[in-house]
Amino acid sequence: MSTTTLPKDQSQTGFFGHPRTLSNLFSIEMWERFSFYGMQAILAYYMYFSVSEGGLGLPKELALSLVGAYGGAVYLSTILGAWLADRVLGSEKVLLYSAFLIMAGHLGLALIPGFVGLAIGLILVAIGSGGLKANATALVGSLYSKEDTRRDAGFSIFYMGVNIGGFLGPILTGFLHKSWGFHVGFAAAAIGMALGVGIYMMGRKNLPASVHEVINPLPANERKKYFLIGLVSVAVIVALFALKIVKVETLAMTIAYAVIIASIVYFTIMLRSKRITSTERKQVTAFIPLYIASAAFWALFQQQFTFIAVYSEERLDRHLFGWEIPASWVQSINPVFIIILAGVFAAMWTKLGTRQPGTIAKFSASLVIVGIAFLVFIPLESLDQTPLLALVGILFLCTVAELLLSPIGQSVTTKLAPALFGTQMIALFFLSVSLGTTLAGVLAGFYTEGNEITYFLALGGTAIILGLALALSARPLKKLMGEVR
């Protein structure tokens, strides 16, 4: 069948010893991350800077909550992207159409002034990023047979593209914003995405036939029903805003509630299903505290785009060799550390083998470390300005915590997933990221003058307590997880 047959191109070594088509996927993911992180690095500033500074003049608390809501919506939309790929279009088409949506969204931010451009731009980028994110990994996997020893290395190269884009995006858009204004920065994100699309399209014909297949096609007689469901859903959302049942000011909490409800529904469906074994039911139960731990981690980590963005602009001494770097450049520090440390961690886990800490220990350590990172802000409050090196150290701790949870979380999710609910479990992990990212915007609103130390103690202390509680529950959780470590 075509799902197991690879075109001749995939056996060749045209890209660092890997299939030539990997370069196309590497490129589109790099430029998508370039545009995503480049835009997000200046997004909060665009919202709350005064009109005279080129911004929209929104209250700072509202701006940060909207950044969190936007980030949460991106991860929510991965579910839609995965569903469309599995049931309607196939992974390759969803990825391509999503890339065009992202490009259109950045153009909206660049060319349409005011709140209309903001709304159009963020909606298109959120839906597009979710669709691309949900399918890019599947396309990389399609380049290799399960027996191909290059498979893990191929994903490592692909992941490097993610972080190169995440590093370069804030650097360029931040520089352009400081020199020529926000809209030029947003335009750069659009151009970057256009480059990624162009390079990808030159090589998409060489992708395996399997990426064009619809795994579980929606029957023709049901398409009209789902189309109507989609229209009704859009109409309901529009009505909720029109009737002011959902307001811009409460959007972040609305998304958070939606994610929580969706997560409860997913867990309930799986736990009550008669089609899973008792062992699988125990493993789904074991995933619940890991879901909570993941959401808590992302609620702190994703504050790079909310609280830390404000902190970098207001409290950070950004002078370097006599020049003040743009505040948005701080967003490039984490990708640098990821590029340096990802290989180190992978090699360390490989060398330790069965002696490496288990998933629960890694999750626990991640929460404790990210909690400590926030506590480090406390002694810095006595300074008029925070030294740049101090914030670099804090982001180093956050990166270590990320590497202990993010790739580990994705891995353990696939291991704990019941055979019949693999996609739903992966969706649950993304929902934990969505919830945490949304909360990162909500929580940042509590960072106010005179409340700083309380803020750091509350968030850092809570993360540490959750991490320790998870460690103490390791024994019963391991029993539920069975052979999964």
N, C-alpha and C positions, 0 to 999 in steps of 0.2 A: 504494500500500500504506500501511498505517497507520504504518509506520516512518518515512515521510517526510511524513505529513500532521499538521499541528499544529492543535489546537483553536483556536477564535477567541480564547480568552483569551491565547494565546501571542503574538498579534500586537499586543496592547494594551500600554499603557505605564502600568501601575498601580503600579510599584515602581521609582522613580528612572529612569523611562524604559524599564523592562524588564518582562517578563511578570509578572503578579501572583503566579503560583505560585512565582517565585523567592523571594518573601518567606517562604513556608512552608519552603522548603529552607534558606534563610538561617537561619531561626529554629531548625529542628531541629538543624542543624550547630552553631550557636552554643551552644545549650543542651547538646548532647552534649559539646562541648569544655569547656563550663563544668563539667559534672559530671565529665568525665574528668580534667581538670587540677586541678579543685578537690579531688577525692578523692586524686589522686596527690601533691598538694602536702603532704598530712598523713599519707600512707600509711606512709612510713618511720618517722615519729615514733610513730605508733600501734603499730607493731610493736616498736620497741626501747625506748620509754619504759617506765619501771617501772609495775607494776600500781597503785601508789599515785598515779601521775600519769595514770591512765586508760588506759595502754597495756597491751601483752601481755607485756612483759618479755623479749622475745627477745634473744639476743646480737646486737650491732650488725652484725657481719659477715654473719650469717645474714639479718637483716632487709633489708640492702641487696642481697644476692644475690637475695632473693625479689622485691624491687621490680623488679630487672632481668629476672628470669624472667617476671614478669607482663607487663612491657612488651614483651618478645620474643614472648610468647604472643599478644598483641593483633595484632601484625603477621603472625604465623603464621596466625591465624584469618581474615585477609583472603582467603587462598586458598580457604578453605571458603566464605566469603561470596560470592566471585565465582563459584565452581562452582555453588552452589545457585541463584544468579541466572541463570546461563547455561543450566543443565540442568533445573531443577526448578520454581522459583517465579517467576522474573522479578525485576528489580531493585527494583521498588516494594514488593513484599511482603516481600522479604528485609530491606529497610531498615526497614519498619514493625515487623516481628517483632523485629528486632535492637534497636530502640529500647525495646521493652517488656522485653527481656532486660536491657538496661543499667539500666533503672529498677528492675527486680526485684533486680539485683545490689547497687545502692546501698541499697535497702531492707534487704537481708540484712545488709550492713555496719552499718546504723543500728540494726536491731532485734534481731539475733541476737548475743548476747555471745560473746566468746572466739574460739577458733580455728575453730570450726564456722562462725560468721558470716563470718570472714575468708576461709575456703576457698570457701564458697558464693558470697559476694559477688564475689571476684576472678575465679572461673571464669565466672560469668554476665556480668560487665562485659567480660572479655577477649573472649569469643565474640561478644557483642553489639557491642562497639566495632569489632571486625574486620569484622563483617557490614555495619555502617552505613558505615564508612569505605570499604569496597570498592564501595559502590553509590551513595553520595550524589553523587559526581562524575558518574557516568553519568546520573543524573536531571537534573542541571543542564544537561549537554550536550543532553539531549532537548528542552529548551525552545527551542532555536534550530536553524534550518536551517544547513547548512554555509556558506551564502552570507550569513547574517545578520551584519552588521558589529558588532552589539552583543555577540557571543559572548565575545570576550576580556574585555570590560568586565564582563560578567555573572559570569565566573569570578573576576574581581578582587573584585567585591562579595561573592561567596560566600566567598572566602578571608578577607575582612575579618571576616566572621562567625566564622570559626574563631578568629581572634586576639582578637576582643572577648571571646569565651567563655573563651579561654585566659588572658586578663588578669583577668576578673572572678571566675572560679572560685576561684583561690587566695586572692584578697582576702577573699571572703565566708567560705569554709570555714575559712580561717586565723583570722579574727576569731571565728567561732562556736566553733572549737576552744578558743581561748584563754579565751573567756568562759563556755562551757557544756559543753565536753568534745568528744571525738572523735565520738561517735555523733550529736550534733546537727549537726556538720559534714558527716558522711556523709548525714544526712537532707536537708540543703540540696541536696546533689548530686542526690538522688532527686527532690526537688520541682522542681529546674531541668529535669531530664529530662522530668518529667511535663508541665511547661509547653510544652516543645518538641514533645512528642507531640501535645498538645491543639491547638496552633496548626497543626501540620502536617496533622492529620486534617481540619481545617476546609477545607483547600484541595486535598487530594489528588485530589478528583474532577475537578479541572481539569488534571491532568497529561496529557500526550499518551498515546494508547493504546499506543504502542510500549513504554512502561515496564512494562506488564503482560504483554508477550509474553516467551516463553522462547525465546531465540535458537537454542539447539541442544538441543531437548527430549530428555530421556532416554526411550528407547523403553519402553513399558509392560512389555514382557517382561524388561527389565533392572532395573526399579525394585526388585524383590524382592532381586536379587543385591546391589545397592548398599546397600540397607537392612541386609542381613545383614553386609556388610562394615563398615558403621558400627557395628553392635552388637558385632561381634567386636573392632573397634578400641577401643571403650570398655571392653569386658571385659578386653582385654590391658592397657590403661592402669591399670585398677583392680587387676588382678593384680600388675602390676609394683610398685605401691605397697604392696599387702597383703603381698607376699613380701619387701618391703624391698630389692628389686633397684634401685629408684629411691627415694631418700630425699629428704625436704624439703631436707636440707643440700646435696644434689647436684643439685637440680632445675634450677638455672640452667645448669650445665654440660651436663646431659642435653638441655635445649632447644637449647643452642648446637650440640651434636653433631647433633641432629635437623635443625637448619637447614642445617648444613654438608652433611650427607648429601643432603637434599632439593635443595640447590643443585647439587651434583655430578651428581645424577640429571638435573635439568633441562638443565644444560649438555651432558651426554653425549647425551641424547636429541636435542637440537637439532643438535649437531655431527656426529652419526653418521647423521642423517636423510638419506635419498636424495631427499627432496622439497624440499630447499632448494638454492639455487644456490651456486656457488663464492664469489660476492661476498657473499652472505648469511652463509656459513660464516666468512669472514674477519671480517665485522662482529661476529658472535657472539664470536669469539676476542678481538676488540678490547675487548669489553665486560667480559672477565674482570678485567683490572687496574682497571677502573672500579668493578666490584663490590667488589673488595678495598678500594679507596680509600673507597668509601661506607661499608662496614662499619667501617673504622678511624675515620672521622669520627664516626659515630654512637656509637661506643664512648666517645668523649670528650664529645661534645655532650650525650648523654643522662644524663651524670653530674650534670646539674642536679637530678635526682630522687634521686640516691644520695649521692655524695661531697659535692657542693655543698650538699645539704640538711643533712647533718651539719655541714659547715663553717659554714653560716649560723647554725645553732643553738648551736655551741660557740665559734667563733672570731670571729664578725662583730660589730662594734659597730653595733647596730641602733637606736640612739637617734636620733630625728629630731624636732627641735623640742621636746625634753624628754620625748618619749614613745618607748618601745621597741616598734617594730613587730614583729609575729609573724614568725618565721623563714620561715614558708611564703609570705609575701608576696614573697620574693625570686623565686619562680617566676613572678611576673607581670612581671618586668623584660623578659625576652626577647620576650613578645608585644607589649609597648609599642614596642620597637625594630623589630619586624617591621612593625607598623602604620605606623610612620614611614618605614622604609627600603624596603619592598617596592615602593612606587610610584616611588621614586627610582631603584632598580635597573632596574625595567622601562623607565622613560623613558630611562635611560642606554643600555641595550642597544638600544632602538629608534633612538635618535639615532646611535649608532655604526654600526648596520647591519652590513654585511659587514666593517667595521674592528674589531668587537668581538673580544675574545680567544675562542679556541675552547674546546670542552668540556674538553680535557685541561688547558689553562692554568687554567681556572676551578677544576677539581677540585684541581689542584696547589696553587693559591693558598689554597683552602679548608683543606687539610690543614696547610699552613704556618701560617696564621693561627690555627687552633684550637690548634696546637702551641704557638705563642707565647703564647696566652692562658693555657695551663697553666704555662708558664715564668714568667709574671708573678707567680704565687703565691710563687715562691721568695724574692724580697726581702721579702715581707710576713711571712715566718716569724720575722723578728727583732722583730716588733711583738707586744705582748701581745694586742691585738685589731686586726683588719683594718678599716680605715675603710670605711663603706658605699659611698662613691664609688669606691673601688678595685675592689670587686666589680662595681659597675655597669659600670666600664670593661672588666673581663674579659668580662662577659656581652655587652657591645657587640661585642667582637672575635668572640665565638662566634656572634652573630647575623649579622655580615658573612660569616663562614665558611659559615653555614647558607644564606644567600641565593646564595652562589657554588656550592653543591652540590645542595641539595634540589630546587628547581624545575628546575635544569639537568639533574639526574640523571633526573627523570621525563621530561623532554623528549627527551633523547638516547636513553633506553631505547626509546621508541616509534619513533625514527628508525632505530635499529640492529636492531630486531626483524625477523626473517624474516616474510614475509607469512603463513605458516601457523602461526606461533608467537607472535603478538602478545601474547596473554594470558599465556603462560608467561614472556615477557621482563619484563612488568610485575610478575608474581609474583616474579621473581628480584630486581628492585629492592627490593620490599618485604621479601624474605628478607634482603637486605643490611642493611636497617634493623632487622629482627628480630634478626639476629646481633649487630649493634653495640649495640643496646639491652640485650640479654642480657649481653653482655660488660661493659657499663657497671656492672651490678650486681656481677659477679664481680670486676672490677678494683678497685671501691671498697673491697672487703674488705682490700686491701693498704695502704690509707691508715690507718696506725696511728701512735701517738705515737713519735717518734724516727725514723720512716721517711718523714717528709713530703717532704723535699727529694729523696730518691731517687725517691719516687713521682712528683713533678712532672717531674723530669728524664727518667725512663723514659718516661712517657706523652707529654710535650711533645716530647721529642727524637725518639721513634719516629715521631710524626705528621709532624714536619718532614722527617725522612729519607725517609719514604714519599712525601711531597709532592715533594721534590727528585728522587727516583728516577722518579716519574711524569713530571715535566717533562723529564728527560733521555731518557725513552723516547718522547717525543712524535712524533719523525719516523717510526719504524716503526709506531707506533699509527695515525698519520694515514694511512699507506698501507693498513693493514687496514680503516680506517673508510671509505675511498673518498671519496665526495662529502659524507659527513656531517661536519659541523664540531663 
